[in-house]
Amino acid sequence: MAGGLMEQAFVFLGAAVVTVPIAKRLGLGSVLGYLIAGAIIGPYVLGIVANDVNDVMHFAEFGVVMMLFLVGLELQPSVLWKLRVPIVGLGGAQVLLSTGLMTLVAMAFGLPWQTALVVGMILSLSSTAIVLQLLNENGLMKSQLGQSSFAVLLFQDIAVIPMLAFMPLLALTSPSVVEEANQLSGWQHAAQLFVVIAAIILAGKYLLRPLFRIIAETKMREIFTATALFLVIGIALLMNAIGVSAALGTFIAGVVLAESEYRHELEAEIAPFKGLLLGLFFISVGASINFSILMAEPLQIGALVVLLMLCKMLVLFSLSRIFKLKGGNGWYFTFALSQAGEFCFVLFSFAGQHHILGNDIIDPLVVVVALSMAATPILMILQDKVIEPLFVRKGCKQQEADEIDDGDTPVILAGMGRFGQIVARLLLMKGYQVTVLEHDAGQIELLRSFGTKVFYGDASRGDLLHSAGADHAKLLVVAVDEHEKAMEIVTHARKHYPHLKILVRAIGRLEVHDLKVAGADAIVRETFHSALNLGEQALESLGLSSQEAQNAAALFKQHDEHNVMAMGSFHEDEKKYRSQAQENYDALAAVLQADVSDEERENAPINTAKPATE
């Protein structure tokens, strides 16, 4: 059993390694590469993977589960409120209009209205996995187009809950059949579902936050990762136990934890697993395409795929005009969401188990759904190569400057100790939003007791910076008290986010050189200014006038800061460094002790060497 699972995982990963780079190189995109890989190794072509398509789908559904959990983590109340109009208006209109139109089409094929309505509801859903992947690959998630697409997908994901509760009421089978199948009635299933959802919400609010605080205090990253996976898998198993999609439960848990200080760390821990498993999900979709059904009735299946996508495109294009998605944005929105989605597989399985739809309807429609998903990357190539250039030539450029929202997190602050708190308080009091990352669980609890919003996370991890919004932030302030971590943060940020201005706290003068080489824009020694201020007061206490003390401190600061930077070229040569530091000390002492005028003191030569240590 274990050997079979290992062999199947090896085949899946090998297929992805071979086909996805080729597809990307040919301009087909990663999603189409995964789908092609699945089709080739699937049970209906080479037959390398298991013959049971359901096993293949279950193997990779966890990628969608993790993706929905991460989507939930992004849905803070402020984000939801900002998207309330497109979520309810655009998303609701898309589901209702698509359901209505495809119900009429299904009835035209001779299906009873109950069956046609179930088919219409299922096929109204689009693929969250594919659309979000496309938006992320093209950097469009923060644009008006990305937010409108996300709003529709979010409404669809939420709409699955009432669909699951409503569909059993449309079953055409007799009650005896349902009883023999040992299934709950429609209202019982709905009640069970809402009880479980309420339990997830309450547990997430009152149990998970203390749990993550305890785990964070261990300062063991692997335990935090294990806890995050334990949470996702546990909720998935709970939802499966009541016959509901696991992705729904994890999505709700993500929303509950969206306000948690551990949100960014959870996202960073889950994201690598999500990316890999989501790729396996796309492979599974490709493998699920039943080519025997396709070859038996190619024209009928092809016509159904075209009809499905045309119906959805008609609705989506009309809505893009109503909601003012102009030019190429409207076409991108239309093409990107025109497929059926991964929840269709879940709902078809649910409908089959509850005898709502027969296999004669489900089997061909599963193929139609898979083919519509496979057709989406091809449509997006058409959008990029044909549609978009038309609007560019006509001067219909996307209003990116008005649509891109880069003001949500203009500042990321790494480290919320005594040093970082002063920086954060100043920025916040001036009205700037700051995303604060702190890796000390105890410090987080202390800060939260004073009402400070802070997220748990080790900012030396690049994926966490990405989760915190480094793509769109303007400033990164590194206030951590560990030089190695500061170096890791600065090095990664300078390499991957060249637009960021990086301000760093340094322990002493020796660390300044490393941080400068790593790419920091401005470096402040943590004790320098406070010590200089105290030294100035000491001079006054010894009898110097206030002006003389200020002049001495200013001259010391000017020389010292210059010397620190000037000696960077040979700071690794300890012997030369110490020698030059002593020369600097003697030169600066001579200037300070000289009885010269203020003008002469201001114009005193600066030695290009450097003091010893702080």
N, C-alpha and C positions, 0 to 999 in steps of 0.2 A: 504493500500500500504506500509506504513512505517512498520506496524506490520509484513507483509510478508517478507520485506527485513531484518528486525531484526531477524526473525525466521530462515531465510536462512543463515544469517551470523552466528547465534548460532550453527546451524547444521554443517556448514563448520569448524568452530573453534573446536567444540567438536570432530568431526571426526579426525582432525589433532592431537589433544591432545591425543587421544586414540591410533591411529595407528602408528604415526611416532615414538614415543619412543619404541614401540614394534618392529618395523622394524629395528630401529637402534640397539636394543638389540640383534636381530637375525642376525646382520651383513648385512642387506639388503640395508642400506643407507636411508637417509631422503627422497630422491626423490621418490623412489619406495614406501615408506610409504605413501606419499601424493597421489600418483597415485592409490594405493589400496584403500585409504579412499574415493577418488572420485568415483571409480568404484562401491563401496559398496553403497554409498548414492545416486548414480546417478539415473536418470530417468529409466534406463534399468535394474536395479537390485532391490533395495528396494524402489526406487521412492520417497525418502524423499525430494530431492530438486526439483526445477521446472522442468516441462516436456520439456520446450523449451531449447534445448541445447545451442542455440545461446545466450540466456539470461545468461546462466551459464558462457559461454566463455567471454562475455562482462563484466561480474561482476569481473573477475579476470585478464583481459588483462592489467589492469593498473599496475600490478606487472612487466610485461615485459616492459611497458612504462618507469617505474622508473629505471629498470635495465639498459636499453639502455641509459638513461640520465646519470647514474653513469659511464657506460662504456665510454661515450663521455667525461666526466670530466677527465678521466685518459689519454686522448689522446692529450698530449701536442705535439707541433711540434717536439721536440727532440725525444719523444717516437715514433712518426710516422716515423721519418727519420731513426731511428735505426731499425725499423721493415719493412722498405720499400721493402726489397727483399722477405721476407716471405709473406707480404701482397699481393704484386702484383704477385710474382712468384708462391708461394705455394697456396695462396688463389685463385688467378685467374685460375691457372691450375685445382684446385679442382672443381670449379664451371663449367668451360668449359668442362672438361672431364666427370664429372658426368652428366651434361646436355646432352652431346652427347651420352653417353652410354645408358642412360635411355630413350632418344628419340628413339633410335634404338629398344630398347626392347618394347616400347609402339607401335611403328609402326609394330612390329612383331605380336602384338595382334590385328592388323587390324585398328588402328586409323589413320586418315589422318595426314600428316606430320605436319600441323599447330597445330592440337590438341595435337599430340605427343610431339611437341616442348614445348608447354605450360606446359604439365605435367612434362617433363624432367626438365625444369627450376625450377618449384615449388619444385620438390622432390630433387633437388640438394642441397637445403638448409638444414643445420643442426640446432639443438636446442641450441641457445646461452644460454638460461636459464639453461638447464641441464648440459651442458659442463662446464660452468663457476662455477656452484655449485659444481660439482665433483672436479674440479681443486682447488677450494678454500678449500674444506673439506680436501683435501690431501696435502695442502700446496705446490702446484706445479705451481702457477701462475708465479713465477719469474724464473722458470727453462726454459731451451731451449724447452722442451716439452710444457710447459704452454704458452710460447710466440708464438710457432708455431701454436698451437691450437687457440690461441686468434687471430692471424693474419688471419687464415682461416675464423673464425667467423666474424671478422671485414669486410673482403672483401664481405662475404655473405650479411651482413647487408647493406652495401653500394650498393651491386648489386641489392637489391630489388627495388631501385629507377628506374634504367633503365628498369627493368622487368615490373614494373607497367606502364611505358610509352610505352613499346614495345608490351605488351600483347594485347591491343585492336586492334592493326594492324593485328593480327592473327585471329580475330573473323571470323567465317564462316557464321554469320547471315547477312541478307540483311540490307542495310541502313535504310529501313522503320521500321524494328524492333527496331533498335537503336533509331530512332527518336521517336517512340511510347513510348519507355522506358524513354524518356526525358534525354538521356545521352549525354555527350560531345563526340566529335570524339576523336580519339587517339592523334592527334597532339595538339588539344585544351586542353585535359587533361594534357598532358606533359608540355605544356606552363604554365598552371595554377600551376602545381606542382613546377616548377622551380621558378616562381614568388614568391610563398609562401616561398620557401626555402631561396631565396635571402633576403626576408623581415626578416626572422628569424635571418639570419646572421648579417644583418645591425643593427637590434634592439638589438641583443645580444652584439654587439661591442660598440654601441654608447648610448644605453639607460639603459641596465640592470646594468652595473657597477655603474653609478651614483645612480640608484635606490637602489642597495644593500648598497652603502655607507650611504645613508640617513637612511635606515632601521637599519644598524649596529650602527649608532650614537644614536639610542634610547636605546641601550643596553638591549633590551627586547627579550629574546630568543624565546618566543612564537610568536612574530611578525616576526622574521626572518624565523621561521619554516613555518608560514602562507604564507610568501612571496615566499618561495621555492616551496611550494605546489601550490600556485597560478600560478607560472610560468609554472610548469609541466602540471597542469590541463588545463591552458589556451592554451598552444601549442597543447596539445592533442585534445581539442575541435576544434581548427583551422584546424588541419589535418583531423579530422573526417568530418568536414564540406565540404571538397573537395574530400571526399571519399578515403583518403589515410591512411595508418596505422599511428596511433598516435605515435608509438615508433620511427618512422623515424624522425619526427619533434623534439622530445625531445632528440634524439641521436645527431642531428645536433646542437641543443642548448647547449648540454653538451660539444661538441667539441669547440664551440665558447667561452664558459666560462672556458675552460681548463687552459687558461693563466691568469685567473682572480685571484686576491688575496683572493677572497672569495670561491675558489674552495673547499678547505678542509672543510670549515664550511658547504657549501651546501651538500657535500657528507655525512657529519656526520648527517645532519638534515634529509636527504632523506633515508639513509640506513635502519633505523628501519622499515619504511613503506615498503620499497622495499622487505625486508626479509619476512615480513608477507604476503604481497600481492603476492609475487612470490610463496610462499607455496600454497596460494589459487589458483593460476594459475595451479599448478600441479594437485591440486584436481579437477579443472575444466576439465583438459585434461582427467583424469580418468573418470569423469562423462560423457564426450562427447563420450566415446566408445559406439557405437550403437550395443548392444549385439543382437538385433533382426536381423540385417544384418549379424553379425558374426555367429549366430546360423543357419541362413538360408543357408549360404555358407561358412562353417568353413574352408574347405580345400582350397578353392580359396583365401579367405582372408589370411589365414596362408601362402600360397605359395607366395602371393604378398608381404607380410611382409619380408619373407626370401629373396625373389628375390631383393627387394629394398635394404636391408641391405648388401647383398652380392655384389651387383653392387657398392655401395658406398665403401665397404671395399676393393674391388679390386683396385679402384682408389686411396683410401687413403694409402693403404699399398705400392702401387707402388711409390707414391709421397714421402712417408716416407723414402724409399730407395734412391730416387734421391736427396732429401734434407738432407740426412745423419742423420736421426733420428735412432740411433743405438739401438740394443737389445730390451729390454722391452719397451723403449720409443716409438719405431715404432708401436708395438702392441697396446699400450695404446692409442696412437694417432688414430689408425685405429678403435678400438672399440668405443672410446669416441665420435667420430663424425659420426658414421655410421647410425644414425637415421635421420628421417626427423624432421623439426623444427616447432616452434610456428608460424613463418611467413607463413608456408604452409596454416594454417587455414585462415589467412588474405588474402592470394593470391587466395585461392579457393573461398572465399566469393566474392572477387573482380571479379574473372573470371565468377562466376555465375551471378553477377549483370550486367556484360557487355555481357552476352550471348556468352562467349568464350568457356565455358565448360557446358555440361548439367548435371542435377542432377544424371543421371545414371552413370556418371563418378565420380562426386564429392563425393557423399555419401559413396561409398565403400572406396575411397581413403582417406577420412577423418578418417575412422576407421583404415586404414593401417598406416597412420601417427601417430595416437594416440598409436597404439600397438607398433610401432617401438620405440617411446619414452619410453613406459613402459618397453620395452625389454632392453634398454640401461643399467640401473642399474644391471640387471642380467648379461649382458655381462661384466660389470666391476668387478663383483664378480668373474667371470671366469678368468678375467685378473689377479686379485689379488691372487686368490687361486691356479691357475694352471700355467698360462703363466709366471708371474713374478718369482715364485720359480724356474722354469726351467732355467732362465737366471742367477739367483743367484747361482745355483748349478754349472753352467758352468763357473762361474766367470765373467759373462758379467754384471758387476755392472754399474749403471748409473754414468756418470761422473759429479756428483753433484758439485764437487769443481770447475770445469770449467764452469758449466752451470748456477749456482746460481749467480745472480747479486746483491750483497749486497753493492755495492759501490755508488749507485745513491744518497742515502741520509745517509751518515755515521753519520751525526750529526743532531739532532732535537733541536732547540733552542726555548724555550717558554719564551716570553717576550722580546720586542725590545725597551725598554726604554733606558736611558743613560747607564745603567749598561750592558744591553744585547747588545747594539750597539758596545761597545768596544770589547766584546767577539767575536761577529760576524765578525767584521772587521779584527781582528787578524787571525781568522781561514780562512776567505775568501782570505786574502792576502797571506796566505801560501798555497793556492790552494785546500782547503777542501770545499766540497759542504755542504751547510747548509740549512735545511728546517726551515724557521723562522715562528713562529706562534705568532700573536699579536691580542689582543682583543679590542684594542682601535682604532676605525675607523679613528679618527683624526690623530693619530700617524701614521697609515698606509699611509694616503694620504701625510703626510709630508715626510715620508721615500721614498715613490714612486717618489716624485718630485725630489729626488736626485738619482733616478735610482736604488734604493734598492728593491730587490725582497722579498716581505713579504706577508704572507697569513693571512687572517682574520680568527680568531677562538679562542675559549676558551680552552686552553690545559688542563684545569682541567677535561674536559670530556674525558673519556677513548676511546670512539668511534672515537674522533678526532685524538687522538694519533695513533690509528690504521690506519686511513686514511692517516696520514702524513708519514707512513712507519716505525712505531716502530718495526714491526716484523723483519725488516732487518737492522735497524740502529744499530750503535755501541755505540753511546753516546747520552745522554739526558742532556742538560744544562737547568736548570730551573732558569730563571732570572726575574720572576714576582715579583712585589713589594707587593703582598698580601700574608701574611703567610698562611691563610686558603687555598687559591688556590694552593700554593706551596705544602702544605701537601697533598691535594687531588691528585695532579699530581704525587708526589713521591710515595704515597701509592699504587695508581693504577699501576704505571709503575713497581714497584718492584714486585707486585703480578702477573701481566700478562706478563711482559717482563723481566724475571730474567736475561737475557743475557746483558741487557743494563747497562752501567756504568752511574751512575746518579750524576751529579755535581749541587749543589744548592746554590743560593744566600739566605742568611739569614739576617733578619732585625737586630737582635742582639743576645746576648749570650743565652738568655732564649729560643729563637726559635731554636737554634742549637740542643738542646736535643730532641725536638719533631721530627725534621727532621732526626736526627740520628736513632731514634727508628723506624721511618717510612721506613727507608731503604736507605737513601742517602749514597753514597760512599765518597763524599767529600763535605764539606760545607765551604763557605766563607762568613764572615760577611761583609755586604755591605760597612760599613764605617771604618772598622778596619784598613786596610792597608793604605788607604789614610790618615787617622788620624794619624797613626803611622809615616808615612813619614813627615807629617807636624810637628809633635812633634819633630822629629829628627832635622828638620831645625830650630825649635824654640830653641833647646839646643845649636845649633851652634851660633845662634844670641845672646845668653846669654853668650857666651865666651868660650864654650867647643870646643876642636879641632874636626875636622871632624871625626877622628877615634874614639874619646871618645863618640861622639854622635851616631855613628853607633853601637858601642858596647852596649851602653845603650838601643838603640832601639831593637837590636837583642836579648838581654837578656829579655827585657820586652815581646817581641813576643814569645820567647820560653816558658817562665813561663805562660803567659796568655793563650796561646793555649792549653797547657797541663792542666791547671786548669779548663778550660771550659769543656773539655771532662771528666776530673776526677770527677767532681761534678754532672755528669748527673744522677747518681743513686738516688740522693735525691733532685733534683731541684724542686720537687713539695712540699717539706716541707719548707715553706717560712722562718720560724724561724731559722731552722738549716742552711738553705741556706745563709741567711744574716750573721749569725754568722761566718760561714766558709769563706764567701767572705771577711769579715773584717780581719780575720786572714791572708788570702792570701795577701790582700793589705799591711798589716803591714810587712809580711815576704818579699814580693817583694821590698817594699820601703827600707827595711834594707839592702838588697843585693845591690840595685842600689846606695845607699848612702855610702856604705862601701868603704873605700880606699883600694881596693885589686887589685892584678895584673890581667892582662887579663886571664892568665891561671886559677887563682883562681876563676875569675868571670865566666869563661866557665864551671867550674866544680861545681859551686854553687848548693846546694840542691834545688830541686823543691818541693814546698809545693803541696800536692795533693788536695788542695781546689780550690775555684773559686771566681773571683771578682764579684762585685755586678751587675752593669748594664753598657750598653753602652750609 
